[in-house]
């Protein structure tokens, strides 16, 4: 199976790394409810994607991202290359201007927009950029859409700066936080289900019975889904909102 380290490896590193880093910024800022930075990163993400598609179209990549003088017109010109995959010729060039518009004219990149940065616009930025990144992976590697999306989920680990990670170990760098909050933050830093045993190790807690009671309480509150039989835990949508609130308080 394709690994995150292999994803888009045929693209020059001067484009590949900024693309992944900018997408990471979008998602991490979104999780932390930092709408303005998330939407600003969406604009930079557009410019990087344009540079990649333009390089694919011409057969020669720029060593680093470039910004065309007229972004909309530049995207329209990509539609003239019928030899590209349909998504590179039509879908992505038509999605990029819409994503760029959020950055430019929704009170993000410039003052005076009719809408302040908010959850709705940031959600659109995350969804569109996630689809575009997955589609790039699908085309460049010839994988299914499901496989491409899995790689996107693995590329970006949804975590805050207070979570340290090394190999399979994670730690919340504020050990004075309540156990409940540490569990939520740790789950929010992961992109897939986590075993309760791993969470127990990561929190460095010493009372497994009390730890399991906290898990069951979070489950009852619908912050997490906890399977007592398998030990699998995963953060639910209300849980992400709770993590955002915790991070806002301690930041």
C-alpha positions as CSV (number, residue, x, y, z in Angstrom):
1,X,0.0,0.0,0.0
2,X,1.1,3.5,-0.7
3,X,2.5,5.3,2.3
4,X,2.4,9.0,3.2
5,X,6.1,9.3,2.6
6,X,5.7,8.0,-0.9
7,X,2.7,10.2,-1.8
8,X,3.3,12.6,-4.7
9,X,7.0,11.6,-4.7
10,X,7.2,12.3,-8.5
11,X,6.6,16.0,-7.8
12,X,9.6,18.1,-7.1
13,X,10.2,18.4,-3.3
14,X,10.0,22.1,-3.7
15,X,6.4,21.7,-4.5
16,X,5.5,18.5,-2.7
17,X,6.6,19.7,0.7
18,X,4.9,23.1,0.6
19,X,1.7,21.4,-0.6
20,X,1.6,18.9,2.3
21,X,2.7,21.5,4.9
22,X,0.0,24.0,3.7
23,X,-2.7,21.4,3.8
24,X,-1.5,20.4,7.3
25,X,-1.8,24.1,8.3
26,X,-5.4,24.2,7.0
27,X,-6.5,21.2,8.9
28,X,-4.7,22.0,12.2
29,X,-6.0,25.6,12.2
30,X,-9.5,24.3,11.5
31,X,-9.4,21.8,14.4
32,X,-8.2,24.6,16.7
33,X,-11.0,26.9,15.4
34,X,-8.5,29.4,13.9
35,X,-10.7,30.3,11.0
36,X,-8.6,33.2,9.6
37,X,-5.3,31.2,9.4
38,X,-7.1,28.2,8.0
39,X,-8.6,30.3,5.2
40,X,-5.3,32.1,4.5
41,X,-3.6,28.8,4.1
42,X,-6.3,27.8,1.6
43,X,-5.1,30.6,-0.7
44,X,-1.5,29.5,-0.6
45,X,-2.7,25.9,-1.1
46,X,-4.4,27.1,-4.3
47,X,-1.2,28.7,-5.7
48,X,0.8,25.5,-5.0
49,X,-1.8,23.3,-6.6
50,X,-1.9,25.6,-9.7
51,X,1.9,25.4,-10.0
52,X,1.7,21.6,-9.9
53,X,-1.1,21.3,-12.5
54,X,0.6,23.8,-14.7
55,X,3.8,21.8,-14.5
56,X,2.0,18.6,-15.3
57,X,0.3,20.3,-18.3
58,X,3.6,21.7,-19.7
59,X,5.8,18.8,-18.8
60,X,8.1,21.0,-16.9
61,X,7.7,21.7,-13.2
62,X,8.8,24.9,-11.4
63,X,11.2,24.3,-8.6
64,X,8.9,26.2,-6.1
65,X,5.4,27.5,-6.1
66,X,4.6,30.5,-8.2
67,X,1.6,32.9,-8.3
68,X,0.1,33.8,-11.7
69,X,-0.7,37.5,-12.3
70,X,-4.4,36.7,-12.9
71,X,-5.2,33.5,-11.0
72,X,-8.7,32.9,-12.6
73,X,-7.5,33.4,-16.1
74,X,-4.5,31.1,-15.5
75,X,-6.8,28.4,-14.3
76,X,-9.0,28.8,-17.3
77,X,-6.1,28.3,-19.6
78,X,-5.5,24.9,-18.0
79,X,-8.8,23.8,-19.5
80,X,-7.3,24.1,-23.0
81,X,-5.1,21.0,-22.5
82,X,-7.3,18.1,-23.4
83,X,-4.4,15.6,-22.9
84,X,-4.6,15.9,-19.2
85,X,-6.8,13.8,-16.9
86,X,-10.3,15.3,-16.8
87,X,-10.0,16.3,-13.2
88,X,-6.7,18.2,-13.9
89,X,-8.3,19.8,-17.0
90,X,-11.7,20.8,-15.7
91,X,-12.5,19.9,-12.1
92,X,-9.5,21.2,-10.2
93,X,-9.0,24.4,-12.4
94,X,-12.7,25.3,-11.6
95,X,-12.5,24.5,-7.9
96,X,-9.3,26.5,-7.3
97,X,-10.8,29.9,-8.1
98,X,-13.7,29.2,-5.8
99,X,-11.3,28.3,-3.0
100,X,-9.1,31.3,-3.8
101,X,-12.2,33.6,-3.6
102,X,-12.7,32.7,0.0
103,X,-9.2,33.9,0.8
104,X,-9.5,37.1,-1.3
105,X,-13.0,38.4,-0.9
106,X,-14.4,37.0,2.4
107,X,-12.6,39.4,4.7
108,X,-9.6,37.1,4.9
109,X,-6.7,38.2,2.7
110,X,-8.1,41.7,2.4
111,X,-10.3,43.9,4.5
112,X,-13.8,44.9,3.4
113,X,-15.3,41.5,2.7
114,X,-19.0,41.0,3.4
115,X,-18.3,37.9,5.7
116,X,-15.9,37.5,8.5
117,X,-13.8,34.3,8.7
118,X,-16.0,31.6,10.2
119,X,-16.7,27.9,10.6
120,X,-18.8,27.7,7.4
121,X,-16.1,29.1,5.1
122,X,-13.3,27.2,6.9
123,X,-15.3,24.0,6.5
124,X,-15.5,24.6,2.8
125,X,-11.7,25.3,2.6
126,X,-11.0,22.0,4.4
127,X,-13.4,19.9,2.3
128,X,-12.2,21.3,-1.1
129,X,-8.5,21.2,-0.3
130,X,-8.9,17.6,1.0
131,X,-10.6,16.5,-2.2
132,X,-8.0,18.2,-4.4
133,X,-5.1,16.6,-2.5
134,X,-6.8,13.2,-2.7
135,X,-7.4,13.6,-6.4
136,X,-3.7,14.5,-7.0
137,X,-2.7,11.3,-5.2
138,X,-5.3,9.3,-7.1
139,X,-4.0,10.5,-10.5
140,X,-0.3,10.5,-9.8
141,X,-0.4,7.0,-8.3
142,X,-3.3,5.3,-10.1
143,X,-5.0,4.3,-6.8
144,X,-8.7,4.3,-6.0
145,X,-10.5,7.3,-4.5
146,X,-10.8,5.3,-1.2
147,X,-7.1,4.6,-1.1
148,X,-6.3,8.2,-1.9
149,X,-8.4,9.6,0.9
150,X,-6.8,7.2,3.4
151,X,-3.4,8.6,2.4
152,X,-4.7,12.1,2.9
153,X,-6.0,11.2,6.4
154,X,-2.6,9.7,7.2
155,X,-0.6,12.7,5.8
156,X,-2.1,15.1,8.3
157,X,-2.2,14.2,11.9
158,X,-4.8,16.4,13.6
159,X,-2.9,17.5,16.6
160,X,-2.2,20.6,18.5
161,X,1.2,21.9,19.5
162,X,0.8,20.5,23.1
163,X,1.0,16.9,21.8
164,X,4.4,15.4,21.4
165,X,4.8,12.3,19.2
166,X,7.7,10.0,18.7
167,X,7.1,6.7,16.9
168,X,4.1,5.1,18.5
169,X,4.3,7.2,21.7
170,X,2.4,10.4,22.3
171,X,2.3,12.7,25.3
172,X,0.3,15.8,26.3
173,X,2.9,18.4,27.2
174,X,0.6,19.8,29.9
175,X,0.5,17.0,32.5
176,X,-1.5,19.1,34.9
177,X,-4.6,18.9,32.6
178,X,-7.4,16.7,33.9
179,X,-7.3,13.1,32.6
180,X,-10.5,13.7,30.7
181,X,-9.0,16.6,28.8
182,X,-5.8,14.7,28.0
183,X,-7.7,11.7,26.6
184,X,-9.7,14.0,24.3
185,X,-6.7,15.9,23.1
186,X,-4.8,12.7,22.4
187,X,-7.7,11.3,20.4
188,X,-7.9,14.6,18.5
189,X,-4.3,14.2,17.5
190,X,-5.0,10.9,15.7
191,X,-6.6,10.2,12.3
192,X,-8.0,6.8,13.1
193,X,-9.2,4.6,15.9
194,X,-7.0,4.2,19.0
195,X,-6.8,1.3,21.4
196,X,-7.7,2.2,24.9
197,X,-4.5,0.5,26.1
198,X,-2.5,2.9,24.0
199,X,-4.4,5.9,25.4
200,X,-3.7,4.6,28.9
201,X,0.0,4.4,28.2
202,X,0.1,7.8,26.6
203,X,-1.6,9.5,29.6
204,X,0.9,7.8,31.9
205,X,-2.0,7.2,34.4
206,X,-1.7,4.5,37.0
207,X,-5.4,3.6,37.8
208,X,-6.9,1.6,34.9
209,X,-10.3,1.2,36.5
210,X,-10.7,4.9,36.9
211,X,-9.3,5.5,33.4
212,X,-12.0,3.2,31.9
213,X,-14.7,5.0,33.9
214,X,-13.6,8.2,32.2
215,X,-13.8,6.5,28.8
216,X,-17.3,5.3,29.5
217,X,-18.4,8.7,30.7
218,X,-17.0,10.4,27.6
219,X,-18.8,7.7,25.6
220,X,-22.1,8.4,27.3
221,X,-21.6,12.1,26.6
222,X,-21.1,11.3,22.9
223,X,-17.6,12.9,22.9
224,X,-16.1,9.6,21.9
225,X,-17.1,6.2,20.7
226,X,-15.7,3.5,23.0
227,X,-16.0,-0.2,22.3
228,X,-15.5,-2.0,25.6
229,X,-15.2,-5.3,23.9
230,X,-12.4,-4.4,21.4
231,X,-11.0,-1.4,23.3
232,X,-11.3,0.8,20.2
233,X,-11.9,4.5,20.8
234,X,-12.5,7.3,18.3
235,X,-13.4,11.0,18.7
236,X,-16.9,12.0,17.6
237,X,-17.8,15.4,16.1
238,X,-18.9,16.8,19.5
239,X,-15.6,15.7,20.8
240,X,-13.7,17.7,18.3
241,X,-15.7,20.8,19.4
242,X,-14.8,20.0,23.0
243,X,-11.1,19.7,22.1
244,X,-11.3,23.1,20.4
245,X,-12.8,24.6,23.6
246,X,-10.1,23.0,25.7
247,X,-7.3,24.4,23.5
248,X,-8.9,27.8,23.4
249,X,-8.9,27.9,27.2
250,X,-5.3,26.8,27.7
251,X,-3.8,28.7,24.7
